[in-house]
Structures are given as C-alpha cells and as structure tokens.
Amino acid sequence: MPITYGHNITPEEINELRKSLGWRRIHSQQLLDNLAGSSLVVTAICDDRVIGMSRLLWTGGVMAVIPDLLIKPEFQNQGIEEELITRILDFLRTKLKPGYGIQVDLRVWQHQDKFEALGFIEATQRLRGTPLHICLTDQIELTDAILG
C-alpha cells in the first residue's frame, strides 16, 4: 500500500500510535495543547489510517526540537521515519536566512544510525551537557486507568 504524508492528526490517533508502541495514553486535551504548540506536525498515512507522526517544536530561534517520532511497529524500518524527519528538516531549511543556523535535537529510542545518515550526530555530555528531565505528576502510571 502506498504511504502518503500530511499534517493532520487527532489526539485519538496519537494515542493509538502510542498504544501500538506499548506506551501510556495521554489526556486528549493535553495532546491538543501539544499539537497547538507545535511548529509543524507531519503524519504518515496508509489506507486512510495514521501509521506514523513526528512533531517539531521551534520558536523561530537557534534551537529546534523534534520530540516525537512515532511509527506503528508493523511499518517501522521501511523509510517512513527518515521521510518524516526529512520533511521537518526541509521545512526548517526554508526558514534559514543568510547567516542563520538552527540546531535541531531529535529524540530517538533506537536505530540512531538511520538519522546519522541524515546528518545527525550523537549528543555527548561534552558537546551538549547532561540531559535532565522531571515529570510533574505523581499519577503518571494512572493515566491509562483514568482515561478508561
């Protein structure tokens, strides 16, 4: 089946992608807020179903983050991941002006070599500092139960 690409996705479709990966669901309103705060969303579609998505956070400055790259397991390793990221990078390239540069951080869980082929390098503590995170809830494990 041919894969097409678009820019629209619903919270339900995101949660379906997350479920297929064994990840917890997220409240629909929080996902809507995520989408509204995104500079670009790119989706992969097969048979009128969203099978993958990626999202860009960028304020127009020197730093951009691609926090999401979700592909249903049965569609992984078919070039969809690279196509989603390439479309985001192409969008950012159109925003470059003479003398501008944008550092793009990509969060991936596996197969980093695919993205090294696109020009990404692994961030080391020496290059980027130590990544830190915090989760501002004590009920994260309850999300699926809360959502039913």
DSSP file (Angstrom, degrees, kcal/mol; ACC not computed):
  #  RESIDUE AA STRUCTURE BP1 BP2  ACC     N-H-->O    O-->H-N    N-H-->O    O-->H-N    TCO  KAPPA ALPHA  PHI   PSI    X-CA   Y-CA   Z-CA
    1    1 A M              0   0    0      0, 0.0     2,-0.1     0, 0.0     0, 0.0   0.000 360.0 360.0 360.0 139.1    0.0    0.0    0.0
    2    2 A P        -     0   0    0      0, 0.0     2,-0.5     0, 0.0    45,-0.5  -0.427 360.0-136.3 -72.6 146.0    1.3    3.5   -0.8
    3    3 A I        -     0   0    0     43,-0.1     2,-0.3    -2,-0.1    43,-0.2  -0.879  21.1-171.3-100.9 131.0    2.2    5.8    2.0
    4    4 A T  E     -A   45   0A   0     41,-2.4    41,-2.9    -2,-0.5     2,-0.4  -0.774  12.9-135.4-114.9 166.5    1.1    9.4    1.8
    5    5 A Y  E     +A   44   0A   0     -2,-0.3    39,-0.2    39,-0.2     2,-0.2  -0.953  29.5 151.9-128.4 143.9    2.1   12.3    4.1
    6    6 A G  E     -A   43   0A   0     37,-1.9    37,-2.3    -2,-0.4     3,-0.0  -0.670  43.7-118.3-146.7-160.7    0.0   15.0    5.7
    7    7 A H  S    S+     0   0    0     35,-0.2     2,-0.4    -2,-0.2    34,-0.1   0.331  74.1  94.7-135.0   2.9   -0.2   17.4    8.6
    8    8 A N        +     0   0    0     35,-0.1     2,-0.3     2,-0.0    -2,-0.1  -0.840  37.4 154.7-109.9 138.7   -3.4   16.5   10.5
    9    9 A I        -     0   0    0     -2,-0.4    26,-0.0    34,-0.0    44,-0.0  -0.977  28.1-138.1-155.8 146.5   -3.8   14.1   13.4
   10   10 A T     >  -     0   0    0     -2,-0.3     4,-2.2     1,-0.1     5,-0.2  -0.661  29.7-112.3-101.5 160.1   -6.2   13.7   16.2
   11   11 A P  H  > S+     0   0    0      0, 0.0     4,-2.7     0, 0.0     5,-0.2   0.878 119.7  56.0 -56.3 -37.0   -5.5   13.0   19.9
   12   12 A E  H  > S+     0   0    0      1,-0.2     4,-1.9     2,-0.2     5,-0.1   0.903 106.7  48.9 -63.7 -39.9   -7.2    9.6   19.4
   13   13 A E  H  > S+     0   0    0      2,-0.2     4,-2.1     1,-0.2    -1,-0.2   0.885 110.8  50.6 -67.4 -38.1   -4.8    8.8   16.5
   14   14 A I  H  X S+     0   0    0     -4,-2.2     4,-2.7     1,-0.2    -2,-0.2   0.939 110.6  48.8 -63.4 -45.4   -1.8    9.8   18.6
   15   15 A N  H  X S+     0   0    0     -4,-2.7     4,-2.6     1,-0.2    -2,-0.2   0.844 108.5  54.2 -64.6 -32.0   -3.0    7.6   21.5
   16   16 A E  H  X S+     0   0    0     -4,-1.9     4,-2.1     2,-0.2    -1,-0.2   0.915 109.5  47.5 -65.8 -42.4   -3.5    4.8   19.0
   17   17 A L  H  X S+     0   0    0     -4,-2.1     4,-1.1     2,-0.2    -2,-0.2   0.938 113.0  48.8 -60.8 -46.5    0.1    5.2   17.9
   18   18 A R  H ><>S+     0   0    0     -4,-2.7     5,-2.9     1,-0.2     3,-0.6   0.912 110.2  51.2 -60.5 -43.6    1.3    5.3   21.5
   19   19 A K  H ><5S+     0   0    0     -4,-2.6     3,-1.6     1,-0.2    -1,-0.2   0.896 105.1  56.0 -61.0 -40.9   -0.7    2.2   22.3
   20   20 A S  H 3<5S+     0   0    0     -4,-2.1    -1,-0.2     1,-0.3    -2,-0.2   0.774 109.0  48.5 -63.7 -24.8    0.8    0.3   19.4
   21   21 A L  T <<5S-     0   0    0     -4,-1.1    -1,-0.3    -3,-0.6    -2,-0.2   0.409 120.5-108.7 -93.6   0.4    4.3    1.0   20.8
   22   22 A G  T < 5S+     0   0    0     -3,-1.6    -3,-0.2    -4,-0.3     2,-0.2   0.683  74.7 136.7  80.7  18.2    3.3   -0.1   24.3
   23   23 A W      < -     0   0    0     -5,-2.9    -1,-0.3    -6,-0.2    -2,-0.1  -0.608  58.7 -97.8 -97.5 159.0    3.3    3.5   25.7
   24   24 A R        -     0   0    0     -2,-0.2     2,-0.1     1,-0.1    -1,-0.1  -0.309  39.0-109.5 -70.6 155.7    0.7    5.0   28.0
   25   25 A R        -     0   0    0     -7,-0.1     2,-0.4    -6,-0.1    -1,-0.1  -0.462  27.3-140.9 -79.8 159.9   -2.1    7.2   26.7
   26   26 A I        -     0   0    0    -15,-0.2   -11,-0.1    -2,-0.1     5,-0.1  -0.941  31.5 -89.8-123.0 145.2   -2.2   10.9   27.3
   27   27 A H     >  -     0   0    0     -2,-0.4     4,-1.9     1,-0.1     3,-0.3  -0.245  36.1-126.1 -54.2 136.8   -5.2   13.0   28.0
   28   28 A S  H  > S+     0   0    0      1,-0.2     4,-2.4     2,-0.2     5,-0.2   0.862 107.8  51.8 -57.4 -41.7   -6.8   14.3   24.8
   29   29 A Q  H  > S+     0   0    0      1,-0.2     4,-2.3     2,-0.2    -1,-0.2   0.885 108.4  51.6 -65.9 -36.7   -6.8   18.0   25.9
   30   30 A Q  H  > S+     0   0    0     -3,-0.3     4,-2.1     2,-0.2    -1,-0.2   0.885 110.3  49.2 -66.7 -36.9   -3.1   17.8   26.7
   31   31 A L  H  X S+     0   0    0     -4,-1.9     4,-2.6     2,-0.2    -2,-0.2   0.896 108.9  52.5 -67.0 -40.1   -2.4   16.3   23.3
   32   32 A L  H  X S+     0   0    0     -4,-2.4     4,-2.6     2,-0.2    -2,-0.2   0.910 109.6  49.3 -60.1 -41.7   -4.5   19.1   21.6
   33   33 A D  H  X S+     0   0    0     -4,-2.3     4,-1.7     2,-0.2    -2,-0.2   0.898 109.5  52.5 -64.3 -39.9   -2.3   21.6   23.5
   34   34 A N  H  < S+     0   0    0     -4,-2.1     4,-0.3     2,-0.2    -2,-0.2   0.937 111.3  46.3 -58.6 -47.6    0.8   19.8   22.3
   35   35 A L  H >< S+     0   0    0     -4,-2.6     3,-1.4     1,-0.2    -2,-0.2   0.907 110.4  52.6 -63.0 -42.7   -0.4   20.0   18.7
   36   36 A A  H 3< S+     0   0    0     -4,-2.6    -1,-0.2     1,-0.3    -2,-0.2   0.820 109.2  50.9 -64.3 -30.2   -1.3   23.7   19.1
   37   37 A G  T 3< S+     0   0    0     -4,-1.7     2,-0.3    -5,-0.2    -1,-0.3   0.404  91.4 103.0 -87.1   2.6    2.2   24.4   20.4
   38   38 A S    <   -     0   0    0     -3,-1.4    19,-0.2    -4,-0.3     3,-0.2  -0.626  61.3-152.3 -88.8 144.0    3.9   22.6   17.5
   39   39 A S  S    S+     0   0    0     17,-2.6     2,-0.3     1,-0.3    18,-0.2   0.790  84.3   1.7 -78.9 -30.3    5.5   24.5   14.7
   40   40 A L  E     - B   0  56A   0     16,-1.1    16,-2.9     2,-0.0     2,-0.4  -0.966  58.0-165.0-158.9 138.9    4.9   21.5   12.3
   41   41 A V  E     - B   0  55A   0     -2,-0.3     2,-0.4    14,-0.2    14,-0.2  -0.998  10.5-168.4-124.1 132.2    3.3   18.1   12.5
   42   42 A V  E     - B   0  54A   0     12,-2.6    12,-2.3    -2,-0.4     2,-0.3  -0.986   6.3-167.9-122.9 131.1    4.0   15.5    9.8
   43   43 A T  E     -AB   6  53A   0    -37,-2.3   -37,-1.9    -2,-0.4     2,-0.4  -0.863  15.8-143.4-118.3 151.6    1.9   12.4    9.5
   44   44 A A  E     -AB   5  52A   0      8,-2.7     7,-2.9    -2,-0.3     8,-1.3  -0.954  23.7-166.7-110.6 133.1    2.3    9.2    7.5
   45   45 A I  E     +AB   4  50A   0    -41,-2.9   -41,-2.4    -2,-0.4     2,-0.4  -0.962  14.9 176.0-128.6 136.3   -0.9    7.6    6.3
   46   46 A C  E >  S- B   0  49A   0      3,-2.6     3,-1.6    -2,-0.4   -43,-0.1  -0.989  77.4  -7.3-137.9 128.7   -1.7    4.2    4.8
   47   47 A D  T 3  S-     0   0    0    -45,-0.5     3,-0.1    -2,-0.4    -1,-0.1   0.891 128.9 -57.4  52.5  43.8   -5.3    3.1    3.8
   48   48 A D  T 3  S+     0   0    0      1,-0.2     2,-0.4    -3,-0.0    -1,-0.3   0.662 116.2 114.7  62.3  18.4   -6.7    6.3    5.4
   49   49 A R  E <  S-B   46   0A   0     -3,-1.6    -3,-2.6   -36,-0.0     2,-0.5  -0.956  71.7-120.7-117.7 138.0   -5.1    5.4    8.8
   50   50 A V  E     +B   45   0A   0     -2,-0.4    -5,-0.2    -5,-0.2     3,-0.1  -0.660  35.2 169.8 -74.3 122.5   -2.3    7.4   10.5
   51   51 A I  E     +     0   0A   0     -7,-2.9    21,-2.9    -2,-0.5     2,-0.3   0.446  61.9   7.7-113.3  -5.5    0.6    5.0   10.9
   52   52 A G  E     -BC  44  71A   0     -8,-1.3    -8,-2.7    19,-0.2     2,-0.3  -0.980  57.1-176.6-168.6 159.6    3.2    7.5   12.0
   53   53 A M  E     -BC  43  70A   0     17,-2.4    17,-2.8    -2,-0.3     2,-0.3  -0.989   6.7-167.7-159.1 154.9    3.9   11.0   13.0
   54   54 A S  E     -BC  42  69A   0    -12,-2.3   -12,-2.6    -2,-0.3     2,-0.4  -0.973  12.2-155.3-142.3 156.5    6.6   13.4   14.0
   55   55 A R  E     -BC  41  68A   0     13,-1.3    13,-0.8    -2,-0.3     2,-0.4  -0.988   3.2-148.8-139.7 140.6    6.3   16.9   15.6
   56   56 A L  E     -B   40   0A   0    -16,-2.9   -17,-2.6    -2,-0.4   -16,-1.1  -0.918   2.5-163.8-113.0 134.2    8.6   19.9   15.6
   57   57 A L  E     + C   0  65A   0      8,-3.0     8,-2.6    -2,-0.4     2,-0.3  -0.981  30.1 145.7-112.0 120.4    8.9   22.5   18.4
   58   58 A W  E     - C   0  64A   0     -2,-0.5     6,-0.1     6,-0.2    -2,-0.1  -0.951  36.3-164.8-157.3 132.9   10.6   25.7   17.2
   59   59 A T        -     0   0    0      4,-0.6     5,-0.1    -2,-0.3     3,-0.1   0.371  63.0 -93.3 -99.6   3.8   10.1   29.3   18.2
   60   60 A G  S    S+     0   0    0      3,-0.2     4,-0.1     1,-0.2    -2,-0.0   0.418  95.3 104.7  98.9  -0.1   12.0   30.7   15.2
   61   61 A G  S    S-     0   0    0      2,-0.3    -1,-0.2    41,-0.0    40,-0.0   0.168  90.7 -69.5 -95.5-147.7   15.3   30.9   17.0
   62   62 A V  S    S+     0   0    0     40,-0.1    41,-3.3    -3,-0.1     2,-0.4   0.498 108.1  63.4 -89.6  -5.8   18.5   29.0   17.0
   63   63 A M  E     + d   0 103A   0     39,-0.2    -4,-0.6    41,-0.0    -2,-0.3  -0.975  53.9 174.3-128.9 132.0   17.2   25.8   18.6
   64   64 A A  E     -Cd  58 104A   0     39,-2.9    41,-2.7    -2,-0.4     2,-0.4  -0.968  12.2-156.6-132.6 151.0   14.5   23.3   17.5
   65   65 A V  E     -Cd  57 105A   0     -8,-2.6    -8,-3.0    -2,-0.3    41,-0.2  -0.992  12.4-160.2-131.0 134.4   13.4   20.0   19.0
   66   66 A I  E     + d   0 106A   0     39,-3.2    41,-2.0    -2,-0.4   -10,-0.2  -0.870  23.1 168.3-107.5  93.3   11.8   17.0   17.4
   67   67 A P  E     +     0   0A   0      0, 0.0     2,-0.4     0, 0.0    -1,-0.1   0.699  56.0  54.1 -83.8 -18.1   10.3   15.3   20.5
   68   68 A D  E     +C   55   0A   0    -13,-0.8   -13,-1.3    -3,-0.1     2,-0.2  -0.960  42.0 156.6-126.0 131.9    8.1   12.8   18.8
   69   69 A L  E     +C   54   0A   0     -2,-0.4     2,-0.5   -15,-0.2   -15,-0.2  -0.741  21.3 170.8-146.4  95.3    8.7   10.2   16.2
   70   70 A L  E     +C   53   0A   0    -17,-2.8   -17,-2.4    -2,-0.2     2,-0.4  -0.936   5.2 169.3-116.8 123.1    6.1    7.5   16.4
   71   71 A I  E     -C   52   0A   0     -2,-0.5   -19,-0.2   -19,-0.2     5,-0.1  -0.999  40.8-109.7-131.9 129.8    5.6    4.7   13.8
   72   72 A K    >>  -     0   0    0    -21,-2.9     3,-2.4    -2,-0.4     4,-0.5  -0.320  35.4-117.2 -55.0 139.0    3.4    1.7   14.3
   73   73 A P  G >4 S+     0   0    0      0, 0.0     3,-1.2     0, 0.0    -1,-0.1   0.829 111.9  57.7 -52.2 -39.2    5.7   -1.3   14.7
   74   74 A E  G 34 S+     0   0    0      1,-0.3    -2,-0.1     3,-0.0   -23,-0.0   0.615 110.7  44.8 -71.2  -9.3    4.5   -3.1   11.5
   75   75 A F  G X4 S+     0   0    0     -3,-2.4     3,-0.6   -24,-0.2     5,-0.4   0.374  87.8 115.9-111.5   1.4    5.6   -0.1    9.5
   76   76 A Q  T <<  +     0   0    0     -3,-1.2    -4,-0.0    -4,-0.5     0, 0.0  -0.298  69.7  26.0 -70.6 156.6    8.9    0.6   11.1
   77   77 A N  T 3  S+     0   0    0      1,-0.1    -1,-0.2    34,-0.0    -3,-0.0   0.800  88.7 106.4  62.3  33.3   12.2    0.2    9.1
   78   78 A Q  S <  S-     0   0    0     -3,-0.6    -2,-0.1     0, 0.0    -1,-0.1   0.167 102.2 -93.0-120.9  13.9   10.6    1.0    5.8
   79   79 A G  S  > S+     0   0    0      3,-0.0     4,-1.9     4,-0.0     5,-0.1   0.395  97.2 114.4  92.1  -2.8   11.9    4.5    5.4
   80   80 A I  H  > S+     0   0    0     -5,-0.4     4,-2.5     2,-0.2     5,-0.2   0.904  73.9  53.9 -68.3 -41.1    9.0    6.3    7.0
   81   81 A E  H  > S+     0   0    0      1,-0.2     4,-2.1     2,-0.2    -1,-0.2   0.940 111.1  45.7 -57.4 -48.6   11.0    7.5    9.9
   82   82 A E  H  > S+     0   0    0      1,-0.2     4,-2.7     2,-0.2    -1,-0.2   0.878 111.4  52.7 -64.4 -38.3   13.6    9.1    7.7
   83   83 A E  H  X S+     0   0    0     -4,-1.9     4,-2.2     2,-0.2    -1,-0.2   0.911 108.5  49.8 -65.5 -42.2   10.9   10.7    5.4
   84   84 A L  H  X S+     0   0    0     -4,-2.5     4,-1.6     2,-0.2    -2,-0.2   0.935 114.9  43.9 -61.0 -45.9    9.1   12.3    8.4
   85   85 A I  H  X S+     0   0    0     -4,-2.1     4,-2.8    -5,-0.2     5,-0.2   0.900 111.0  54.4 -68.0 -40.4   12.3   13.8    9.7
   86   86 A T  H  X S+     0   0    0     -4,-2.7     4,-2.7     1,-0.2    -1,-0.2   0.896 106.6  52.2 -59.7 -40.6   13.4   14.9    6.2
   87   87 A R  H  X S+     0   0    0     -4,-2.2     4,-1.8     2,-0.2    -1,-0.2   0.879 110.7  47.6 -64.8 -37.1   10.2   16.8    5.8
   88   88 A I  H  X S+     0   0    0     -4,-1.6     4,-2.3     2,-0.2    -2,-0.2   0.928 112.7  48.3 -67.8 -44.9   10.7   18.6    9.1
   89   89 A L  H  X S+     0   0    0     -4,-2.8     4,-2.6     1,-0.2    -2,-0.2   0.896 109.7  52.8 -63.0 -39.4   14.3   19.4    8.1
   90   90 A D  H  X S+     0   0    0     -4,-2.7     4,-1.4     2,-0.2    -1,-0.2   0.907 108.0  51.5 -61.6 -41.4   13.2   20.7    4.7
   91   91 A F  H  X S+     0   0    0     -4,-1.8     4,-0.5     1,-0.2     3,-0.4   0.935 111.4  47.1 -58.9 -47.3   10.7   22.9    6.4
   92   92 A L  H >X S+     0   0    0     -4,-2.3     3,-1.4     1,-0.2     4,-0.6   0.886 106.0  58.4 -64.6 -38.1   13.4   24.4    8.7
   93   93 A R  H >< S+     0   0    0     -4,-2.6     3,-0.9     1,-0.3    -1,-0.2   0.845  99.6  58.5 -60.5 -32.3   15.8   24.9    5.8
   94   94 A T  H 3< S+     0   0    0     -4,-1.4    -1,-0.3    -3,-0.4    -2,-0.2   0.702 103.8  53.9 -69.5 -16.8   13.1   27.1    4.1
   95   95 A K  H << S+     0   0    0     -3,-1.4    -1,-0.2    -4,-0.5    -2,-0.2   0.558  83.0 109.8 -93.3 -10.0   13.3   29.3    7.3
   96   96 A L    <<  -     0   0    0     -3,-0.9     3,-0.0    -4,-0.6     5,-0.0  -0.448  47.9-168.7 -70.1 137.1   17.1   29.9    7.2
   97   97 A K    >   -     0   0    0     -2,-0.2     3,-2.7     1,-0.1    -2,-0.1  -0.777  45.1 -65.5-114.6 164.6   18.3   33.3    6.2
   98   98 A P  T 3  S+     0   0    0      0, 0.0     3,-0.1     0, 0.0    -1,-0.1  -0.273 126.4  12.7 -52.8 129.3   21.9   34.3    5.4
   99   99 A G  T 3  S+     0   0    0      1,-0.3     2,-0.2    -3,-0.0    -3,-0.0   0.351 101.1 125.0  85.6  -6.3   24.0   33.8    8.5
  100  100 A Y    <   -     0   0    0     -3,-2.7     2,-0.3     2,-0.0    -1,-0.3  -0.507  35.1-177.4 -84.8 154.0   21.3   31.9   10.3
  101  101 A G        -     0   0    0     -2,-0.2     2,-0.5    -3,-0.1    -4,-0.0  -0.986  10.7-159.0-146.2 146.3   21.7   28.4   11.9
  102  102 A I        -     0   0    0     -2,-0.3     2,-0.5     2,-0.0   -39,-0.2  -0.985  10.1-148.3-128.5 121.1   19.3   26.1   13.6
  103  103 A Q  E     -d   63   0A   0    -41,-3.3   -39,-2.9    -2,-0.5     2,-0.6  -0.788  18.3-158.2 -85.6 126.9   20.4   23.4   15.9
  104  104 A V  E     -d   64   0A   0     -2,-0.5     2,-0.5   -41,-0.2   -39,-0.2  -0.934   4.9-161.5-113.7 120.0   17.9   20.5   15.7
  105  105 A D  E     -d   65   0A   0    -41,-2.7   -39,-3.2    -2,-0.6     2,-0.4  -0.859   7.2-164.8 -98.9 133.4   17.7   18.0   18.5
  106  106 A L  E     -d   66   0A   0     -2,-0.5     2,-0.7   -41,-0.2   -37,-0.0  -0.968  10.5-147.7-120.4 131.7   16.0   14.7   17.8
  107  107 A R        +     0   0    0    -41,-2.0     2,-0.3    -2,-0.4   -38,-0.0  -0.885  28.4 167.5-101.3 113.7   14.8   12.3   20.4
  108  108 A V        -     0   0    0     -2,-0.7     3,-0.1     1,-0.1     4,-0.1  -0.925  30.8-159.3-127.1 153.1   15.1    8.7   19.2
  109  109 A W  S    S-     0   0    0     -2,-0.3     2,-0.3     1,-0.3    -1,-0.1   0.678  74.6  -4.8-101.5 -24.3   14.8    5.4   21.0
  110  110 A Q  S    S+     0   0    0      1,-0.1    -1,-0.3     2,-0.0     0, 0.0  -0.971 106.7  45.8-160.8 169.0   16.6    3.1   18.6
  111  111 A H    >>  +     0   0    0     -2,-0.3     3,-1.5     1,-0.1     4,-0.6   0.881  52.2 167.7  58.0  44.4   18.3    2.9   15.2
  112  112 A Q  H >>  +     0   0    0      1,-0.3     4,-1.8     2,-0.2     3,-1.0   0.801  66.0  72.8 -57.2 -29.0   20.2    6.1   15.6
  113  113 A D  H 3> S+     0   0    0      1,-0.3     4,-1.6     2,-0.2    -1,-0.3   0.822  87.5  62.2 -59.4 -31.3   22.3    5.2   12.5
  114  114 A K  H <4 S+     0   0    0     -3,-1.5     4,-0.3     1,-0.2    -1,-0.3   0.896 109.3  41.0 -57.2 -39.4   19.3    6.0   10.3
  115  115 A F  H X<>S+     0   0    0     -3,-1.0     5,-2.1    -4,-0.6     3,-0.7   0.741 104.9  62.9 -86.8 -24.7   19.4    9.6   11.5
  116  116 A E  H ><5S+     0   0    0     -4,-1.8     3,-1.6     1,-0.2    -1,-0.2   0.860  97.8  60.1 -63.1 -33.7   23.2    9.8   11.4
  117  117 A A  T 3<5S+     0   0    0     -4,-1.6    -1,-0.2     1,-0.3    -2,-0.2   0.742 102.0  53.2 -64.5 -22.1   22.8    9.2    7.6
  118  118 A L  T < 5S-     0   0    0     -3,-0.7    -1,-0.3    -4,-0.3    -2,-0.2   0.455 133.1 -92.0 -89.8  -2.3   20.7   12.4    7.6
  119  119 A G  T < 5S+     0   0    0     -3,-1.6    -3,-0.2     1,-0.3    -2,-0.1   0.347  80.9 136.6 110.5  -5.7   23.5   14.4    9.3
  120  120 A F      < -     0   0    0     -5,-2.1    -1,-0.3    -8,-0.1     2,-0.3  -0.431  35.6-158.0 -71.6 148.3   22.6   14.0   13.0
  121  121 A I        -     0   0    0     -2,-0.1     2,-0.3     0, 0.0    -1,-0.0  -0.933  28.8 -97.3-123.1 153.0   25.4   13.2   15.4
  122  122 A E        -     0   0    0     -2,-0.3     2,-0.4     1,-0.1     0, 0.0  -0.511  39.2-126.0 -69.9 129.2   25.0   11.6   18.9
  123  123 A A        -     0   0    0     -2,-0.3     2,-0.3     4,-0.1    -1,-0.1  -0.621  28.7-166.5 -76.9 128.0   25.0   14.3   21.6
  124  124 A T     >  -     0   0    0     -2,-0.4     4,-3.0     1,-0.1     5,-0.5  -0.738  34.8-110.5-109.5 163.5   27.6   13.6   24.2
  125  125 A Q  H  > S+     0   0    0     -2,-0.3     4,-2.4     1,-0.2    -1,-0.1   0.889 120.0  55.1 -59.1 -37.9   27.9   15.3   27.6
  126  126 A R  H  4 S+     0   0    0      1,-0.2    -1,-0.2     2,-0.2     4,-0.1   0.875 116.0  37.3 -63.5 -37.3   31.0   17.1   26.4
  127  127 A L  H  4 S+     0   0    0     -3,-0.2    -2,-0.2     2,-0.1    -1,-0.2   0.862 138.1   9.6 -81.5 -37.2   29.1   18.6   23.4
  128  128 A R  H  < S-     0   0    0     -4,-3.0    -3,-0.2     1,-0.3    -2,-0.2   0.435  97.1-115.8-128.4  -1.8   25.7   19.2   25.0
  129  129 A G     <  -     0   0    0     -4,-2.4    -1,-0.3    -5,-0.5    -2,-0.1  -0.310  56.0 -47.2  83.5-179.1   25.8   18.8   28.7
  130  130 A T        -     0   0    0     -2,-0.1     2,-0.2    -4,-0.1    -6,-0.0  -0.799  57.2-126.7 -93.5 123.0   23.8   16.1   30.6
  131  131 A P        -     0   0    0      0, 0.0     2,-0.3     0, 0.0    -2,-0.1  -0.488  32.6-175.5 -67.9 136.1   20.1   15.8   29.6
  132  132 A L        -     0   0    0     -2,-0.2     2,-0.3     2,-0.0     0, 0.0  -0.911   5.8-178.3-126.7 155.3   17.8   16.0   32.6
  133  133 A H        -     0   0    0     -2,-0.3     2,-0.3     2,-0.0     0, 0.0  -0.983  11.0-164.0-149.1 162.3   14.1   15.6   32.9
  134  134 A I        -     0   0    0     -2,-0.3     2,-0.6     2,-0.0    -2,-0.0  -0.990  15.4-141.9-143.4 143.7   11.4   15.8   35.5
  135  135 A C        -     0   0    0     -2,-0.3     2,-1.6     2,-0.1     5,-0.1  -0.942  12.5-149.9-109.2 116.4    7.8   14.5   35.4
  136  136 A L        +     0   0    0     -2,-0.6     2,-0.3     2,-0.1    -1,-0.0  -0.401  67.9  67.2 -89.9  61.6    5.4   16.9   37.1
  137  137 A T        -     0   0    0     -2,-1.6     3,-0.2     1,-0.0    -2,-0.1  -0.931  59.0-152.2-164.6 152.4    2.8   14.5   38.3
  138  138 A D  S    S+     0   0    0     -2,-0.3     3,-0.1     1,-0.1    -2,-0.1   0.265  95.7  61.1-106.7  10.0    2.6   11.7   40.8
  139  139 A Q    >   +     0   0    0      1,-0.1     3,-1.8     2,-0.1     4,-0.4   0.116  59.3 120.1-121.3  20.3   -0.1    9.9   38.8
  140  140 A I  G >  S+     0   0    0      1,-0.3     3,-1.3    -3,-0.2     4,-0.3   0.865  76.3  54.2 -56.9 -37.9    1.7    9.2   35.5
  141  141 A E  G 3  S+     0   0    0      1,-0.3     4,-0.3     2,-0.1    -1,-0.3   0.661 103.9  58.0 -71.6 -13.6    1.2    5.5   35.9
  142  142 A L  G <> S+     0   0    0     -3,-1.8     4,-2.9     1,-0.2     5,-0.3   0.500  75.2  99.1 -91.7  -4.2   -2.6    6.0   36.4
  143  143 A T  H <> S+     0   0    0     -3,-1.3     4,-2.4    -4,-0.4     5,-0.2   0.903  83.9  46.1 -54.8 -49.5   -3.1    7.8   33.0
  144  144 A D  H  > S+     0   0    0     -4,-0.3     4,-0.9    -3,-0.2    -1,-0.2   0.903 114.5  48.7 -60.6 -40.4   -4.5    4.7   31.2
  145  145 A A  H  4 S+     0   0    0     -4,-0.3     3,-0.4     1,-0.2    -1,-0.2   0.899 111.6  49.5 -65.7 -39.9   -6.7    3.9   34.1
  146  146 A I  H  < S+     0   0    0     -4,-2.9    -2,-0.2     1,-0.2    -1,-0.2   0.896 112.1  47.9 -65.4 -39.8   -8.0    7.4   34.3
  147  147 A L  H  <        0   0    0     -4,-2.4    -1,-0.2    -5,-0.3    -2,-0.2   0.597 360.0 360.0 -80.2 -10.5   -8.8    7.5   30.6
  148  148 A G     <        0   0    0     -4,-0.9    -3,-0.2    -3,-0.4    -4,-0.1   0.468 360.0 360.0  84.8 360.0  -10.5    4.2   30.6
